[in-house]
Amino acid sequence: MQQMVAVLALMKSRLTHRLASAKPSCKYSCMSRDLVNEICAAQPGAEWSDPWGDGHDCWKIGGKIFAVIGTSGDSVSVKTRSPAEAAMLIETGLAERARYLHRSWIALPLDSAPDELGHRIRVSYMVIRSGLTRKMRAELPPA
């Protein structure tokens, strides 16, 4: 338990440092729906769908969602490693609680720093991929 607390504290301090340079005035090229879709499409075996209609961009691996952009298109929802990690990201102001999804999911604004957004999409992809059955993972391209 103490080790988990120490790891979360370290992650929080690193994230706070990233936030200090990432958020002000969007000095990075601001993310767009197209760029998020490009990052998602680059993940091995990723598939796009619009399961609810009306223009959602839903990205899946092995039939499981790892990223979704709603119809409003102002944020992308991704899975974190744990509800504690999601709470930390929300507390630091990097993300918001993802509506309609489990508490281990967060919603990142599309104008987040590109490297942070890309990192969070890749983490979500790996979390979902690692949760697939061994048989399903064997059928996917190497990550």
C-alpha positions, 0 to 999 in steps of 0.5 A: 500500500505504501509503495502504491501511495509513493508511486501515485505521489511521484506520478502526481509531481511529474504530472504537475510539472508537465501541466505547468508547461503544457496548459498556458495559452496552447503554445503547442499546436492545438489538437483536433479531432482529426489528429486524435483519430490519426493517433488512434488509427496508428495503434496496431489492430485499432478499429474505428466505429460509430456504435451510437450513430450521430458522429461519434468516433469510437476506437476499439481493440479486440472489440473493446473501446480504448478511446471515444470522441463524442458528437460535441468533439471537445474532448476524448475519453480514455481509460487509465490504469486505475480509478486512483490514477484517474482521480489524480489526473482530474484533481490536477486539472489535466482531465475531467471525469468522463461522462457515462463511463467507469470512474477509471475513464477520463475526458481530455480536452482536445487542446491538451498538449499533443505529447500528453494526449498521445501518451494517454491514448497509448496508455488507454490502448495498452490497458485495454489490450492487456485485458483481452484474452490471451487468444484474442491478443495472439490474433492481433498485430504486435504492439 
